[in-house]
Amino acid sequence: MKTSVFLSAATVAFAGAVQVLPLALPHQAAAQDTPTLPSVIPESEAVTIQAKITAIKPSTRWVTLAGASGQQVTVVAGPAVRLELLKVGDRVNAKYYRSVGFVVTPPSGGNGVPTSDNQITQLLAQPVQAPGGVGVRLTRVSGTVVGIDLAAHSVEVVNPSGGGIYTIDVTDPSRIAMLGSLKVGDTVTAVITEALAVSIESAPKSWF
C-alpha cells in the first residue's frame, strides 16, 4: 500500500531549510520587534478527491482512501473531520493537503545541498501550518529513492525495512536543482509533513 507522507496518489515537496518570513512593519519599527510567520504548506498542495474509505485507525486518526483508479492514500483526519461519523466502505469527497518535505539530505557523496543533523532537529521543532491555520506534524523519514519525476519535481521514497511509499513534491529552488543529481537506489533522509485531511464528507453513491 502506498502511503502519503501524502503516497503514490499523494505527492510530497522537498524544500530547503524552513524559512521564517517577517511580516511587513512600519519603517520605524525596531528589527528585533518584527513578528514572524510560521512555515506553511502551500495552498497549491491541496487535493480534492472522490474516494472510498478502506481503513480507519481512530487512535491515530489515520484514514486510508482509495480513488476510482484503486490508488490509495493515507491521511490524518484534521480537527474539523467528524471521524465518528465515518466507516470503512463509505464513499466520500475528501480534501487534503499533500505531505510537504521541508528538507531532503543528498545521498552520501552526492552534489546536493548538505543538511546537518542539527538542521534536521531544528526543522522538527518548527511549527508548520496548513492553510487556515491548522497545525501539521513533521516527521523524519529515511528511505531509498524508487522513483524520480523531474518534470513534476517529485521523488518517491520507500523505507528499506518495509513500509509505504512517500511521494515528495519539491518546491524549494535549491532542492529542485538537486533532483538531477539523485538516482534510483540513493538513500536520503527527508523531513516531511503529514498528509492532512481538512474535510471528509459523504458523497453520492452513483459516482463509484
C-alpha positions as a Markdown table, in Angstrom:
| # | Residue | x | y | z |
|---|---|---|---|---|
| 1 | Met | 0.0 | 0.0 | 0.0 |
| 2 | Lys | 1.3 | 3.4 | -0.9 |
| 3 | Thr | 1.3 | 5.8 | 2.0 |
| 4 | Ser | 1.3 | 9.5 | 1.7 |
| 5 | Val | 3.5 | 11.2 | 4.0 |
| 6 | Phe | 0.8 | 12.3 | 1.1 |
| 7 | Leu | 1.6 | 8.4 | -1.1 |
| 8 | Ser | 1.6 | 7.5 | -4.7 |
| 9 | Ala | -1.6 | 9.4 | -5.0 |
| 10 | Ala | 0.0 | 11.9 | -2.8 |
| 11 | Thr | 2.9 | 14.0 | -3.7 |
| 12 | Val | 5.3 | 15.5 | -1.2 |
| 13 | Ala | 7.5 | 18.5 | -1.5 |
| 14 | Phe | 11.3 | 18.7 | -1.0 |
| 15 | Ala | 12.2 | 22.1 | 0.3 |
| 16 | Gly | 15.3 | 23.6 | 1.8 |
| 17 | Ala | 15.5 | 24.8 | 5.4 |
| 18 | Val | 12.2 | 26.2 | 6.5 |
| 19 | Gln | 12.2 | 30.0 | 6.0 |
| 20 | Val | 10.6 | 32.1 | 8.7 |
| 21 | Leu | 9.3 | 35.2 | 7.0 |
| 22 | Pro | 9.0 | 38.6 | 8.7 |
| 23 | Leu | 5.7 | 40.5 | 8.5 |
| 24 | Ala | 5.8 | 44.0 | 6.9 |
| 25 | Leu | 6.1 | 46.6 | 9.6 |
| 26 | Pro | 6.2 | 50.4 | 9.6 |
| 27 | His | 9.6 | 51.7 | 8.7 |
| 28 | Gln | 10.4 | 52.9 | 12.2 |
| 29 | Ala | 9.8 | 49.6 | 13.9 |
| 30 | Ala | 12.8 | 48.1 | 15.5 |
| 31 | Ala | 14.1 | 44.9 | 13.8 |
| 32 | Gln | 14.1 | 42.9 | 17.0 |
| 33 | Asp | 10.3 | 43.5 | 17.4 |
| 34 | Thr | 9.5 | 42.1 | 14.0 |
| 35 | Pro | 7.0 | 39.2 | 14.4 |
| 36 | Thr | 7.4 | 36.1 | 12.3 |
| 37 | Leu | 5.1 | 33.8 | 10.4 |
| 38 | Pro | 5.3 | 30.1 | 11.0 |
| 39 | Ser | 6.1 | 27.9 | 7.9 |
| 40 | Val | 3.0 | 26.9 | 6.0 |
| 41 | Ile | 2.1 | 24.2 | 3.4 |
| 42 | Pro | 1.4 | 25.9 | 0.1 |
| 43 | Glu | -2.3 | 26.2 | -0.9 |
| 44 | Ser | -1.2 | 24.5 | -4.2 |
| 45 | Glu | -0.7 | 21.3 | -2.3 |
| 46 | Ala | -4.5 | 21.0 | -1.7 |
| 47 | Val | -6.1 | 18.0 | -3.4 |
| 48 | Thr | -9.8 | 17.1 | -3.6 |
| 49 | Ile | -10.7 | 13.5 | -4.5 |
| 50 | Gln | -13.7 | 11.2 | -4.6 |
| 51 | Ala | -12.8 | 8.0 | -2.8 |
| 52 | Lys | -13.9 | 5.0 | -0.8 |
| 53 | Ile | -12.7 | 4.6 | 2.8 |
| 54 | Thr | -10.7 | 1.3 | 3.1 |
| 55 | Ala | -9.3 | 1.7 | 6.6 |
| 56 | Ile | -9.7 | 3.9 | 9.7 |
| 57 | Lys | -7.4 | 4.0 | 12.7 |
| 58 | Pro | -9.2 | 6.1 | 15.4 |
| 59 | Ser | -6.2 | 6.1 | 17.8 |
| 60 | Thr | -4.0 | 8.0 | 15.3 |
| 61 | Arg | -6.9 | 9.5 | 13.2 |
| 62 | Trp | -5.5 | 7.8 | 10.1 |
| 63 | Val | -7.9 | 7.3 | 7.2 |
| 64 | Thr | -7.0 | 5.4 | 4.1 |
| 65 | Leu | -8.8 | 6.4 | 0.9 |
| 66 | Ala | -9.0 | 4.6 | -2.4 |
| 67 | Gly | -9.8 | 6.6 | -5.6 |
| 68 | Ala | -11.7 | 5.3 | -8.6 |
| 69 | Ser | -8.4 | 4.1 | -10.1 |
| 70 | Gly | -7.7 | 2.0 | -7.0 |
| 71 | Gln | -4.7 | 4.1 | -5.8 |
| 72 | Gln | -4.7 | 4.6 | -2.1 |
| 73 | Val | -3.7 | 7.4 | 0.1 |
| 74 | Thr | -3.5 | 7.5 | 3.9 |
| 75 | Val | -4.2 | 10.9 | 5.5 |
| 76 | Val | -4.5 | 12.2 | 9.1 |
| 77 | Ala | -8.1 | 13.5 | 9.7 |
| 78 | Gly | -7.9 | 17.1 | 10.9 |
| 79 | Pro | -9.8 | 18.5 | 13.8 |
| 80 | Ala | -12.8 | 19.5 | 11.6 |
| 81 | Val | -13.3 | 15.9 | 10.3 |
| 82 | Arg | -16.1 | 14.1 | 12.2 |
| 83 | Leu | -14.3 | 10.8 | 12.4 |
| 84 | Glu | -17.0 | 9.1 | 14.5 |
| 85 | Leu | -19.4 | 9.5 | 11.5 |
| 86 | Leu | -17.2 | 7.7 | 9.1 |
| 87 | Lys | -16.8 | 4.0 | 8.5 |
| 88 | Val | -15.0 | 1.6 | 6.1 |
| 89 | Gly | -16.8 | 1.4 | 2.8 |
| 90 | Asp | -18.2 | 4.9 | 2.9 |
| 91 | Arg | -17.9 | 6.9 | -0.4 |
| 92 | Val | -16.7 | 10.3 | 0.4 |
| 93 | Asn | -15.4 | 13.6 | -1.0 |
| 94 | Ala | -12.1 | 14.4 | 0.7 |
| 95 | Lys | -9.9 | 17.5 | 0.7 |
| 96 | Tyr | -6.4 | 17.1 | 2.0 |
| 97 | Tyr | -3.0 | 18.8 | 1.9 |
| 98 | Arg | -0.3 | 16.6 | 0.5 |
| 99 | Ser | 2.8 | 16.0 | 2.6 |
| 100 | Val | 5.4 | 18.6 | 2.0 |
| 101 | Gly | 9.1 | 17.8 | 2.5 |
| 102 | Phe | 10.9 | 20.7 | 4.2 |
| 103 | Val | 14.4 | 19.2 | 3.7 |
| 104 | Val | 15.9 | 16.2 | 2.0 |
| 105 | Thr | 19.5 | 15.2 | 2.5 |
| 106 | Pro | 21.6 | 14.4 | -0.6 |
| 107 | Pro | 23.0 | 10.8 | -0.8 |
| 108 | Ser | 26.5 | 10.3 | 0.6 |
| 109 | Gly | 29.0 | 11.7 | -1.9 |
| 110 | Gly | 26.2 | 13.5 | -3.9 |
| 111 | Asn | 26.3 | 17.1 | -5.1 |
| 112 | Gly | 23.1 | 18.2 | -3.4 |
| 113 | Val | 22.6 | 20.8 | -0.7 |
| 114 | Pro | 24.2 | 19.5 | 2.5 |
| 115 | Thr | 22.0 | 19.2 | 5.6 |
| 116 | Ser | 23.3 | 18.6 | 9.1 |
| 117 | Asp | 21.6 | 16.6 | 11.9 |
| 118 | Asn | 21.3 | 19.9 | 13.8 |
| 119 | Gln | 19.3 | 21.5 | 10.9 |
| 120 | Ile | 17.0 | 18.5 | 10.8 |
| 121 | Thr | 16.5 | 18.7 | 14.6 |
| 122 | Gln | 15.7 | 22.4 | 14.3 |
| 123 | Leu | 13.2 | 21.7 | 11.5 |
| 124 | Leu | 11.4 | 19.1 | 13.5 |
| 125 | Ala | 10.9 | 21.7 | 16.3 |
| 126 | Gln | 9.4 | 24.3 | 13.9 |
| 127 | Pro | 5.7 | 25.0 | 13.9 |
| 128 | Val | 4.1 | 24.2 | 10.5 |
| 129 | Gln | 0.6 | 25.1 | 9.4 |
| 130 | Ala | -1.7 | 24.1 | 6.6 |
| 131 | Pro | -3.7 | 27.0 | 5.1 |
| 132 | Gly | -6.4 | 28.0 | 7.5 |
| 133 | Gly | -4.0 | 27.8 | 10.5 |
| 134 | Val | -4.4 | 24.1 | 11.1 |
| 135 | Gly | -1.2 | 22.7 | 12.8 |
| 136 | Val | 0.7 | 19.9 | 11.0 |
| 137 | Arg | 3.1 | 17.4 | 12.4 |
| 138 | Leu | 6.6 | 17.0 | 10.9 |
| 139 | Thr | 8.1 | 13.5 | 10.5 |
| 140 | Arg | 11.7 | 12.3 | 9.7 |
| 141 | Val | 11.8 | 9.6 | 7.1 |
| 142 | Ser | 14.9 | 7.8 | 5.8 |
| 143 | Gly | 14.5 | 5.7 | 2.7 |
| 144 | Thr | 15.6 | 4.6 | -0.7 |
| 145 | Val | 14.7 | 6.5 | -3.8 |
| 146 | Val | 12.4 | 4.3 | -6.0 |
| 147 | Gly | 11.2 | 6.9 | -8.5 |
| 148 | Ile | 12.1 | 10.4 | -9.8 |
| 149 | Asp | 9.9 | 12.7 | -11.9 |
| 150 | Leu | 11.9 | 15.7 | -12.9 |
| 151 | Ala | 9.0 | 17.4 | -14.8 |
| 152 | Ala | 6.8 | 17.2 | -11.7 |
| 153 | His | 9.6 | 18.0 | -9.2 |
| 154 | Ser | 8.8 | 14.9 | -7.2 |
| 155 | Val | 10.6 | 11.9 | -5.8 |
| 156 | Glu | 9.3 | 8.6 | -4.4 |
| 157 | Val | 11.0 | 7.2 | -1.3 |
| 158 | Val | 10.4 | 3.9 | 0.4 |
| 159 | Asn | 11.7 | 2.6 | 3.8 |
| 160 | Pro | 14.2 | -0.2 | 3.1 |
| 161 | Ser | 13.0 | -2.1 | 6.1 |
| 162 | Gly | 9.4 | -2.0 | 4.9 |
| 163 | Gly | 6.6 | 0.5 | 4.8 |
| 164 | Gly | 4.7 | 2.7 | 2.4 |
| 165 | Ile | 6.0 | 4.8 | -0.4 |
| 166 | Tyr | 6.2 | 8.6 | 0.2 |
| 167 | Thr | 5.9 | 10.7 | -2.9 |
| 168 | Ile | 7.6 | 14.0 | -2.3 |
| 169 | Asp | 6.9 | 17.3 | -4.2 |
| 170 | Val | 9.9 | 19.6 | -4.4 |
| 171 | Thr | 9.1 | 23.3 | -4.1 |
| 172 | Asp | 12.3 | 24.9 | -2.9 |
| 173 | Pro | 14.5 | 26.0 | -5.8 |
| 174 | Ser | 17.7 | 24.8 | -4.1 |
| 175 | Arg | 16.1 | 21.3 | -3.7 |
| 176 | Ile | 14.7 | 21.3 | -7.2 |
| 177 | Ala | 18.2 | 21.9 | -8.5 |
| 178 | Met | 19.4 | 18.9 | -6.5 |
| 179 | Leu | 16.9 | 16.5 | -8.2 |
| 180 | Gly | 19.1 | 16.0 | -11.2 |
| 181 | Ser | 21.8 | 14.5 | -9.0 |
| 182 | Leu | 19.6 | 11.9 | -7.5 |
| 183 | Lys | 19.1 | 8.4 | -8.9 |
| 184 | Val | 17.0 | 5.4 | -8.1 |
| 185 | Gly | 18.7 | 3.4 | -5.3 |
| 186 | Asp | 20.0 | 6.5 | -3.5 |
| 187 | Thr | 19.3 | 6.7 | 0.2 |
| 188 | Val | 18.0 | 10.0 | 1.5 |
| 189 | Thr | 16.6 | 11.5 | 4.7 |
| 190 | Ala | 13.6 | 13.8 | 4.5 |
| 191 | Val | 11.7 | 15.9 | 7.0 |
| 192 | Ile | 8.1 | 16.0 | 5.8 |
| 193 | Thr | 4.6 | 17.0 | 6.9 |
| 194 | Glu | 1.8 | 14.5 | 7.4 |
| 195 | Ala | -0.9 | 14.3 | 4.8 |
| 196 | Leu | -3.7 | 16.3 | 6.5 |
| 197 | Ala | -7.4 | 15.9 | 5.6 |
| 198 | Val | -9.3 | 19.1 | 6.3 |
| 199 | Ser | -12.6 | 17.6 | 5.2 |
| 200 | Ile | -14.1 | 14.1 | 4.5 |
| 201 | Glu | -17.8 | 14.2 | 3.6 |
| 202 | Ser | -20.3 | 11.7 | 2.3 |
| 203 | Ala | -20.6 | 11.6 | -1.5 |
| 204 | Pro | -23.4 | 10.3 | -3.8 |
| 205 | Lys | -23.1 | 6.6 | -4.4 |
| 206 | Ser | -23.7 | 6.9 | -8.1 |
| 207 | Trp | -20.1 | 8.0 | -9.0 |
| 208 | Phe | -18.4 | 4.9 | -7.7 |
